[in-house]
Amino acid sequence: MSSAKIIELNETNTCKICDNALAKYSCPKCNIIYCSLICYQASTHLDCTEDFYKENVMAELNLNKSNPESEKKMFEILQKYHENNRITSPGDYKYWDAADGETELDEDAMGQFSQFVDVEDLEEDLDSDDEDYIDIAERLAGVDLDDTDTVWDKLTNDERQDFMAFLKTEDISKLIPSWTPWWMYTEANKISEVNIDQTDEFKSDCPKLGVIKDFSSITTKNPANCVAYNLVNLLAAYAFTARYFNGEHFDFPNEAVAVIASVSLHLKKELNFEDYDTAVKSVEQECINCEWIITDSENLDLIKEDLNRILNGPTPQEKNKYVLCALTDFQNLLKACENHKEGKPKGNFAKHFPNHYFPQVQYENKDNIRKYIKKTDYLLAFAKDVFNMAHMKK
């Protein structure tokens, strides 16, 4: 029978905010140690808290002035949030009914509501807000959307406070459209045989294949049985990472490569796998083990589904196409990481959070990147000339 270990509180491990509990965390900005979210959000720690949520709003929006889609996405998110949280008329007063769901307040209910809230004063406030309110798109017109300080300044005080409160209780990712991976298209799920536009659209989304070496030009040795399962391990890690970054892994090449290397033990530690299940479960376990990767059972379940789609390809005649596309995409990511140069932090956000996306990430050095590129060359040639799903036991 195991026994609990009693930890005695002292000057080095006691929460510096409540001074009454074991500290488990450290603030990334001021380094103060604290015990819980309640203490992190305490009034004595307000400056750090506001800066943290402020930074993460901008980080989640992933602003990019060179990408019209990013600008459109940001406008839609802010506009949607504003519309969902703003009452514009008495008919907009709603309550939740267990039987009927969301229901507008009728006249009797409004009468009861007015006992607790001065509706006329509230409507006057709303009318006043309408006079001062300028559409978010108009306020951000001509603004450099990479300049997070300027964008933040264009928001009203209420919008900033509401956004920070929203982040404390909701997941902003719910407002961002989920990425549909290119490997989701298969011949079996075509809408119709004549839907050529859909087929062309999915083909255009696939990573473009370059020149792949012949396996015989890389080695004269027959590949070991473990090579196929090592390939599975890497593909599972790639599929997880592509979804983890919502399809925007090329915007963060260093971080994306670090995630793949962290969860693929074949890539990171050259571990060889002898069966399919172990190769996949290893990735799932490493996702859980990594302290700076946040995942859940839904993410892990998708790994198997995505891997199966990649391994089976879009059609029976192109079974290895998605495998080659995935390896090519990963190799292009490695090259982007190799050539990526970190710019100097700009503005107050970046100064406070120079690595605000993954504070604890361990980046891969240039030597490792080159080694991974060479390994991917081998796996690409193997997938093109040797790999056959029929010979793999799952």
CORCOR-V436305 format. One record per residue. N is the residue number from 1. RES is the residue in one letter. SS is DSSP state (alpha for helix, beta for strand, coil for the rest). PSI is psi in degrees with one decimal (999 if undefined). NEAR is the number of other ideal C-beta (glycine too) atoms within 10 Angstrom. Layout:
n=N res=RES ss=SS psi=PSI near=NEAR
n=N res=RES ss=SS psi=PSI near=NEAR
This chain:
n=1 res=M ss=coil psi=127.8 near=2
n=2 res=S ss=coil psi=154.2 near=4
n=3 res=S ss=coil psi=147.8 near=5
n=4 res=A ss=coil psi=142.8 near=5
n=5 res=K ss=coil psi=122.9 near=5
n=6 res=I ss=coil psi=124.3 near=5
n=7 res=I ss=coil psi=123.2 near=8
n=8 res=E ss=coil psi=130.7 near=7
n=9 res=L ss=coil psi=139.3 near=13
n=10 res=N ss=coil psi=-172.8 near=7
n=11 res=E ss=coil psi=-28.7 near=6
n=12 res=T ss=coil psi=-16.7 near=7
n=13 res=N ss=coil psi=8.5 near=14
n=14 res=T ss=beta psi=137.6 near=18
n=15 res=C ss=coil psi=126.9 near=20
n=16 res=K ss=coil psi=-1.0 near=18
n=17 res=I ss=coil psi=-51.3 near=22
n=18 res=C ss=coil psi=-18.6 near=15
n=19 res=D ss=coil psi=33.3 near=11
n=20 res=N ss=coil psi=11.8 near=10
n=21 res=A ss=coil psi=164.5 near=15
n=22 res=L ss=beta psi=126.9 near=12
n=23 res=A ss=coil psi=130.6 near=20
n=24 res=K ss=coil psi=-17.2 near=11
n=25 res=Y ss=beta psi=166.6 near=14
n=26 res=S ss=beta psi=131.7 near=12
n=27 res=C ss=coil psi=128.7 near=17
n=28 res=P ss=coil psi=-14.7 near=16
n=29 res=K ss=coil psi=-54.5 near=15
n=30 res=C ss=coil psi=-6.6 near=12
n=31 res=N ss=coil psi=9.7 near=9
n=32 res=I ss=coil psi=142.7 near=17
n=33 res=I ss=beta psi=143.1 near=17
n=34 res=Y ss=beta psi=168.9 near=22
n=35 res=C ss=coil psi=-24.1 near=20
n=36 res=S ss=coil psi=171.8 near=15
n=37 res=L ss=alpha psi=-35.1 near=11
n=38 res=I ss=alpha psi=-43.8 near=10
n=39 res=C ss=alpha psi=-38.2 near=22
n=40 res=Y ss=alpha psi=-36.1 near=17
n=41 res=Q ss=coil psi=8.5 near=18
n=42 res=A ss=coil psi=155.4 near=14
n=43 res=S ss=alpha psi=-31.7 near=7
n=44 res=T ss=alpha psi=-12.9 near=11
n=45 res=H ss=alpha psi=20.9 near=19
n=46 res=L ss=alpha psi=-39.9 near=10
n=47 res=D ss=alpha psi=-46.8 near=10
n=48 res=C ss=alpha psi=-41.6 near=18
n=49 res=T ss=alpha psi=-47.7 near=18
n=50 res=E ss=alpha psi=-42.0 near=14
n=51 res=D ss=alpha psi=-38.4 near=17
n=52 res=F ss=alpha psi=-49.7 near=21
n=53 res=Y ss=alpha psi=-35.9 near=18
n=54 res=K ss=alpha psi=-46.4 near=22
n=55 res=E ss=alpha psi=-42.2 near=20
n=56 res=N ss=alpha psi=-27.7 near=18
n=57 res=V ss=alpha psi=-49.6 near=22
n=58 res=M ss=alpha psi=-36.5 near=22
n=59 res=A ss=alpha psi=-42.2 near=15
n=60 res=E ss=alpha psi=-36.1 near=16
n=61 res=L ss=alpha psi=-21.7 near=19
n=62 res=N ss=coil psi=60.4 near=18
n=63 res=L ss=coil psi=137.4 near=19
n=64 res=N ss=coil psi=108.4 near=16
n=65 res=K ss=coil psi=-22.6 near=12
n=66 res=S ss=coil psi=-3.5 near=8
n=67 res=N ss=coil psi=106.3 near=14
n=68 res=P ss=alpha psi=-32.7 near=9
n=69 res=E ss=alpha psi=-36.8 near=8
n=70 res=S ss=alpha psi=-41.9 near=18
n=71 res=E ss=alpha psi=-45.4 near=17
n=72 res=K ss=alpha psi=-41.4 near=10
n=73 res=K ss=alpha psi=-42.9 near=18
n=74 res=M ss=alpha psi=-44.3 near=21
n=75 res=F ss=alpha psi=-44.0 near=15
n=76 res=E ss=alpha psi=-40.7 near=14
n=77 res=I ss=alpha psi=-49.4 near=18
n=78 res=L ss=alpha psi=-40.3 near=22
n=79 res=Q ss=alpha psi=-43.9 near=13
n=80 res=K ss=alpha psi=-41.9 near=11
n=81 res=Y ss=alpha psi=-42.2 near=18
n=82 res=H ss=alpha psi=-45.1 near=16
n=83 res=E ss=alpha psi=-35.4 near=9
n=84 res=N ss=alpha psi=-17.2 near=9
n=85 res=N ss=coil psi=15.8 near=13
n=86 res=R ss=coil psi=126.4 near=14
n=87 res=I ss=coil psi=125.6 near=14
n=88 res=T ss=coil psi=-14.3 near=12
n=89 res=S ss=coil psi=162.9 near=8
n=90 res=P ss=alpha psi=-32.0 near=14
n=91 res=G ss=alpha psi=-12.1 near=10
n=92 res=D ss=alpha psi=-7.8 near=11
n=93 res=Y ss=coil psi=121.2 near=15
n=94 res=K ss=beta psi=159.7 near=12
n=95 res=Y ss=beta psi=169.2 near=11
n=96 res=W ss=beta psi=122.2 near=8
n=97 res=D ss=beta psi=131.5 near=9
n=98 res=A ss=coil psi=-31.9 near=5
n=99 res=A ss=coil psi=-42.6 near=5
n=100 res=D ss=coil psi=-7.1 near=8
n=101 res=G ss=beta psi=-145.6 near=8
n=102 res=E ss=beta psi=126.3 near=8
n=103 res=T ss=beta psi=139.2 near=12
n=104 res=E ss=beta psi=147.4 near=12
n=105 res=L ss=coil psi=126.7 near=18
n=106 res=D ss=coil psi=-174.5 near=8
n=107 res=E ss=alpha psi=-41.8 near=7
n=108 res=D ss=alpha psi=-44.1 near=8
n=109 res=A ss=alpha psi=-36.9 near=13
n=110 res=M ss=alpha psi=-35.7 near=15
n=111 res=G ss=alpha psi=-41.5 near=11
n=112 res=Q ss=alpha psi=-39.5 near=9
n=113 res=F ss=alpha psi=-38.0 near=15
n=114 res=S ss=alpha psi=-15.2 near=13
n=115 res=Q ss=alpha psi=-28.3 near=7
n=116 res=F ss=alpha psi=-26.7 near=7
n=117 res=V ss=coil psi=132.2 near=11
n=118 res=D ss=coil psi=95.9 near=11
n=119 res=V ss=alpha psi=-39.4 near=15
n=120 res=E ss=alpha psi=-44.1 near=9
n=121 res=D ss=alpha psi=-38.6 near=9
n=122 res=L ss=alpha psi=-41.5 near=15
n=123 res=E ss=alpha psi=-34.3 near=14
n=124 res=E ss=alpha psi=-41.5 near=11
n=125 res=D ss=alpha psi=-41.1 near=12
n=126 res=L ss=alpha psi=-40.5 near=15
n=127 res=D ss=alpha psi=-38.9 near=10
n=128 res=S ss=alpha psi=-39.1 near=10
n=129 res=D ss=alpha psi=-38.0 near=14
n=130 res=D ss=alpha psi=-35.8 near=10
n=131 res=E ss=alpha psi=-37.9 near=6
n=132 res=D ss=alpha psi=-21.8 near=7
n=133 res=Y ss=coil psi=131.7 near=15
n=134 res=I ss=coil psi=133.3 near=9
n=135 res=D ss=coil psi=138.9 near=11
n=136 res=I ss=alpha psi=-36.7 near=19
n=137 res=A ss=alpha psi=-37.3 near=13
n=138 res=E ss=alpha psi=-38.9 near=9
n=139 res=R ss=alpha psi=-32.0 near=17
n=140 res=L ss=coil psi=2.7 near=18
n=141 res=A ss=coil psi=127.3 near=9
n=142 res=G ss=coil psi=0.9 near=6
n=143 res=V ss=coil psi=138.5 near=15
n=144 res=D ss=coil psi=108.6 near=11
n=145 res=L ss=coil psi=-6.6 near=20
n=146 res=D ss=coil psi=-15.5 near=15
n=147 res=D ss=coil psi=89.0 near=16
n=148 res=T ss=alpha psi=-34.9 near=21
n=149 res=D ss=alpha psi=-44.0 near=14
n=150 res=T ss=alpha psi=-43.1 near=13
n=151 res=V ss=alpha psi=-44.9 near=20
n=152 res=W ss=alpha psi=-38.5 near=18
n=153 res=D ss=alpha psi=-25.6 near=11
n=154 res=K ss=alpha psi=-15.8 near=16
n=155 res=L ss=coil psi=149.0 near=19
n=156 res=T ss=coil psi=162.9 near=15
n=157 res=N ss=alpha psi=-40.8 near=7
n=158 res=D ss=alpha psi=-39.8 near=12
n=159 res=E ss=alpha psi=-40.0 near=18
n=160 res=R ss=alpha psi=-46.7 near=16
n=161 res=Q ss=alpha psi=-42.3 near=13
n=162 res=D ss=alpha psi=-38.5 near=16
n=163 res=F ss=alpha psi=-41.9 near=20
n=164 res=M ss=alpha psi=-40.6 near=17
n=165 res=A ss=alpha psi=-38.0 near=12
n=166 res=F ss=alpha psi=-42.3 near=17
n=167 res=L ss=alpha psi=-25.6 near=16
n=168 res=K ss=alpha psi=-22.5 near=11
n=169 res=T ss=alpha psi=-17.7 near=6
n=170 res=E ss=coil psi=169.4 near=11
n=171 res=D ss=coil psi=112.5 near=10
n=172 res=I ss=alpha psi=-20.7 near=16
n=173 res=S ss=alpha psi=-18.7 near=10
n=174 res=K ss=alpha psi=-23.5 near=7
n=175 res=L ss=alpha psi=-9.5 near=17
n=176 res=I ss=coil psi=124.9 near=16
n=177 res=P ss=coil psi=136.4 near=10
n=178 res=S ss=coil psi=142.0 near=10
n=179 res=W ss=coil psi=137.4 near=13
n=180 res=T ss=coil psi=110.6 near=11
n=181 res=P ss=coil psi=146.7 near=18
n=182 res=W ss=alpha psi=-22.8 near=22
n=183 res=W ss=alpha psi=0.3 near=25
n=184 res=M ss=alpha psi=-18.2 near=13
n=185 res=Y ss=coil psi=128.3 near=21
n=186 res=T ss=coil psi=161.4 near=15
n=187 res=E ss=alpha psi=-31.7 near=13
n=188 res=A ss=alpha psi=-27.3 near=9
n=189 res=N ss=alpha psi=20.5 near=10
n=190 res=K ss=coil psi=144.1 near=15
n=191 res=I ss=coil psi=-43.2 near=8
n=192 res=S ss=coil psi=162.5 near=7
n=193 res=E ss=coil psi=-23.0 near=8
n=194 res=V ss=coil psi=3.5 near=9
n=195 res=N ss=coil psi=73.4 near=11
n=196 res=I ss=alpha psi=-35.2 near=9
n=197 res=D ss=alpha psi=-41.4 near=8
n=198 res=Q ss=alpha psi=-42.6 near=14
n=199 res=T ss=alpha psi=-45.9 near=17
n=200 res=D ss=alpha psi=-36.0 near=10
n=201 res=E ss=alpha psi=-44.6 near=12
n=202 res=F ss=alpha psi=-37.9 near=17
n=203 res=K ss=alpha psi=-36.6 near=12
n=204 res=S ss=alpha psi=-24.4 near=9
n=205 res=D ss=alpha psi=-20.3 near=15
n=206 res=C ss=coil psi=143.1 near=18
n=207 res=P ss=coil psi=138.0 near=17
n=208 res=K ss=coil psi=128.5 near=9
n=209 res=L ss=coil psi=136.2 near=14
n=210 res=G ss=coil psi=-159.0 near=10
n=211 res=V ss=coil psi=121.1 near=5
n=212 res=I ss=coil psi=129.7 near=16
n=213 res=K ss=coil psi=153.9 near=13
n=214 res=D ss=coil psi=143.8 near=9
n=215 res=F ss=alpha psi=-35.3 near=19
n=216 res=S ss=alpha psi=-21.9 near=10
n=217 res=S ss=alpha psi=-15.1 near=9
n=218 res=I ss=alpha psi=-39.9 near=15
n=219 res=T ss=coil psi=153.3 near=11
n=220 res=T ss=coil psi=-4.6 near=7
n=221 res=K ss=coil psi=142.4 near=6
n=222 res=N ss=coil psi=138.0 near=9
n=223 res=P ss=coil psi=145.4 near=18
n=224 res=A ss=coil psi=161.1 near=11
n=225 res=N ss=coil psi=-29.3 near=13
n=226 res=C ss=alpha psi=-17.9 near=16
n=227 res=V ss=alpha psi=-40.7 near=19
n=228 res=A ss=alpha psi=-40.8 near=22
n=229 res=Y ss=alpha psi=-29.8 near=22
n=230 res=N ss=alpha psi=-38.4 near=25
n=231 res=L ss=alpha psi=-42.9 near=25
n=232 res=V ss=alpha psi=-43.1 near=26
n=233 res=N ss=alpha psi=-43.8 near=27
n=234 res=L ss=alpha psi=-41.2 near=25
n=235 res=L ss=alpha psi=-38.7 near=26
n=236 res=A ss=alpha psi=-41.2 near=27
n=237 res=A ss=alpha psi=-39.7 near=29
n=238 res=Y ss=alpha psi=-47.0 near=26
n=239 res=A ss=alpha psi=-42.9 near=25
n=240 res=F ss=alpha psi=-45.4 near=26
n=241 res=T ss=alpha psi=-41.2 near=25
n=242 res=A ss=alpha psi=-41.1 near=25
n=243 res=R ss=alpha psi=-36.6 near=17
n=244 res=Y ss=alpha psi=-35.1 near=20
n=245 res=F ss=coil psi=11.6 near=18
n=246 res=N ss=coil psi=37.5 near=14
n=247 res=G ss=coil psi=3.1 near=15
n=248 res=E ss=coil psi=34.6 near=15
n=249 res=H ss=alpha psi=-23.9 near=23
n=250 res=F ss=alpha psi=-13.3 near=15
n=251 res=D ss=alpha psi=-20.1 near=16
n=252 res=F ss=alpha psi=64.5 near=20
n=253 res=P ss=alpha psi=-41.7 near=19
n=254 res=N ss=alpha psi=-46.2 near=20
n=255 res=E ss=alpha psi=-40.6 near=20
n=256 res=A ss=alpha psi=-43.9 near=23
n=257 res=V ss=alpha psi=-38.0 near=25
n=258 res=A ss=alpha psi=-38.0 near=22
n=259 res=V ss=alpha psi=-47.8 near=26
n=260 res=I ss=alpha psi=-44.9 near=27
n=261 res=A ss=alpha psi=-32.1 near=23
n=262 res=S ss=alpha psi=-32.0 near=23
n=263 res=V ss=alpha psi=-9.8 near=29
n=264 res=S ss=coil psi=103.9 near=26
n=265 res=L ss=alpha psi=-22.5 near=21
n=266 res=H ss=alpha psi=-42.9 near=23
n=267 res=L ss=alpha psi=-48.2 near=25
n=268 res=K ss=alpha psi=-44.3 near=17
n=269 res=K ss=alpha psi=7.5 near=9
n=270 res=E ss=coil psi=33.8 near=10
n=271 res=L ss=coil psi=136.0 near=15
n=272 res=N ss=coil psi=139.0 near=15
n=273 res=F ss=coil psi=141.4 near=22
n=274 res=E ss=coil psi=-4.9 near=11
n=275 res=D ss=coil psi=162.9 near=15
n=276 res=Y ss=alpha psi=-51.0 near=17
n=277 res=D ss=alpha psi=-43.2 near=13
n=278 res=T ss=alpha psi=-38.1 near=13
n=279 res=A ss=alpha psi=-37.6 near=27
n=280 res=V ss=alpha psi=-45.5 near=23
n=281 res=K ss=alpha psi=-28.6 near=17
n=282 res=S ss=alpha psi=-42.7 near=21
n=283 res=V ss=alpha psi=-44.4 near=28
n=284 res=E ss=alpha psi=-44.3 near=19
n=285 res=Q ss=alpha psi=-39.6 near=13
n=286 res=E ss=alpha psi=-31.1 near=21
n=287 res=C ss=alpha psi=-38.5 near=23
n=288 res=I ss=alpha psi=-39.3 near=11
n=289 res=N ss=alpha psi=-31.7 near=10
n=290 res=C ss=coil psi=123.9 near=17
n=291 res=E ss=coil psi=-28.2 near=7
n=292 res=W ss=coil psi=5.8 near=14
n=293 res=I ss=coil psi=121.2 near=20
n=294 res=I ss=coil psi=117.1 near=10
n=295 res=T ss=coil psi=173.2 near=16
n=296 res=D ss=coil psi=-178.0 near=9
n=297 res=S ss=alpha psi=-32.4 near=8
n=298 res=E ss=alpha psi=-42.6 near=7
n=299 res=N ss=alpha psi=-42.5 near=15
n=300 res=L ss=alpha psi=-37.2 near=17
n=301 res=D ss=alpha psi=-34.2 near=11
n=302 res=L ss=alpha psi=-25.6 near=15
n=303 res=I ss=alpha psi=-47.7 near=22
n=304 res=K ss=alpha psi=-43.1 near=16
n=305 res=E ss=alpha psi=-45.5 near=11
n=306 res=D ss=alpha psi=-43.0 near=22
n=307 res=L ss=alpha psi=-41.7 near=25
n=308 res=N ss=alpha psi=-40.6 near=13
n=309 res=R ss=alpha psi=-41.7 near=19
n=310 res=I ss=alpha psi=-42.6 near=24
n=311 res=L ss=alpha psi=-28.5 near=22
n=312 res=N ss=alpha psi=-13.5 near=19
n=313 res=G ss=coil psi=176.8 near=20
n=314 res=P ss=coil psi=-31.6 near=24
n=315 res=T ss=coil psi=161.1 near=14
n=316 res=P ss=alpha psi=-26.9 near=10
n=317 res=Q ss=alpha psi=-14.5 near=8
n=318 res=E ss=alpha psi=46.4 near=12
n=319 res=K ss=coil psi=-34.6 near=16
n=320 res=N ss=coil psi=2.5 near=18
n=321 res=K ss=alpha psi=-48.2 near=19
n=322 res=Y ss=alpha psi=-31.7 near=25
n=323 res=V ss=alpha psi=-46.3 near=24
n=324 res=L ss=alpha psi=-38.4 near=22
n=325 res=C ss=alpha psi=-42.7 near=20
n=326 res=A ss=alpha psi=-44.9 near=26
n=327 res=L ss=alpha psi=-38.3 near=27
n=328 res=T ss=alpha psi=-42.5 near=19
n=329 res=D ss=alpha psi=-41.5 near=19
n=330 res=F ss=alpha psi=-41.7 near=28
n=331 res=Q ss=alpha psi=-38.7 near=20
n=332 res=N ss=alpha psi=-34.9 near=16
n=333 res=L ss=alpha psi=-39.7 near=26
n=334 res=L ss=alpha psi=-41.7 near=25
n=335 res=K ss=alpha psi=-36.8 near=14
n=336 res=A ss=alpha psi=-38.0 near=17
n=337 res=C ss=alpha psi=-39.5 near=23
n=338 res=E ss=alpha psi=-35.0 near=16
n=339 res=N ss=alpha psi=-4.1 near=9
n=340 res=H ss=coil psi=133.8 near=14
n=341 res=K ss=coil psi=128.2 near=4
n=342 res=E ss=coil psi=127.3 near=9
n=343 res=G ss=coil psi=165.1 near=6
n=344 res=K ss=coil psi=142.3 near=7
n=345 res=P ss=coil psi=137.6 near=14
n=346 res=K ss=coil psi=139.3 near=12
n=347 res=G ss=alpha psi=175.7 near=14
n=348 res=N ss=alpha psi=-33.7 near=14
n=349 res=F ss=alpha psi=-56.9 near=21
n=350 res=A ss=alpha psi=-30.9 near=17
n=351 res=K ss=alpha psi=-39.4 near=10
n=352 res=H ss=alpha psi=-32.3 near=17
n=353 res=F ss=coil psi=73.9 near=20
n=354 res=P ss=coil psi=-24.8 near=11
n=355 res=N ss=coil psi=66.5 near=15
n=356 res=H ss=coil psi=-11.1 near=16
n=357 res=Y ss=coil psi=-47.3 near=16
n=358 res=F ss=coil psi=89.0 near=16
n=359 res=P ss=coil psi=-28.0 near=10
n=360 res=Q ss=coil psi=10.2 near=10
n=361 res=V ss=coil psi=141.1 near=17
n=362 res=Q ss=coil psi=104.4 near=11
n=363 res=Y ss=coil psi=151.0 near=15
n=364 res=E ss=coil psi=137.4 near=21
n=365 res=N ss=coil psi=170.0 near=9
n=366 res=K ss=alpha psi=-36.5 near=9
n=367 res=D ss=alpha psi=-42.3 near=8
n=368 res=N ss=alpha psi=-40.3 near=16
n=369 res=I ss=alpha psi=-45.9 near=22
n=370 res=R ss=alpha psi=-39.1 near=12
n=371 res=K ss=alpha psi=-40.3 near=15
n=372 res=Y ss=alpha psi=-36.7 near=24
n=373 res=I ss=alpha psi=-43.4 near=15
n=374 res=K ss=alpha psi=-40.7 near=11
n=375 res=K ss=alpha psi=-38.5 near=17
n=376 res=T ss=alpha psi=-34.0 near=20
n=377 res=D ss=alpha psi=-44.2 near=15
n=378 res=Y ss=alpha psi=-46.4 near=17
n=379 res=L ss=alpha psi=-33.8 near=24
n=380 res=L ss=alpha psi=-47.1 near=25
n=381 res=A ss=alpha psi=-40.0 near=21
n=382 res=F ss=alpha psi=-45.3 near=20
n=383 res=A ss=alpha psi=-33.6 near=23
n=384 res=K ss=alpha psi=-42.6 near=17
n=385 res=D ss=alpha psi=-22.6 near=16
n=386 res=V ss=coil psi=-43.1 near=14
n=387 res=F ss=coil psi=132.8 near=22
n=388 res=N ss=coil psi=119.1 near=10
n=389 res=M ss=alpha psi=-29.6 near=13
n=390 res=A ss=alpha psi=-24.5 near=5
n=391 res=H ss=alpha psi=1.4 near=9
n=392 res=M ss=coil psi=128.1 near=15
n=393 res=K ss=coil psi=126.1 near=8
n=394 res=K ss=coil psi=999 near=11
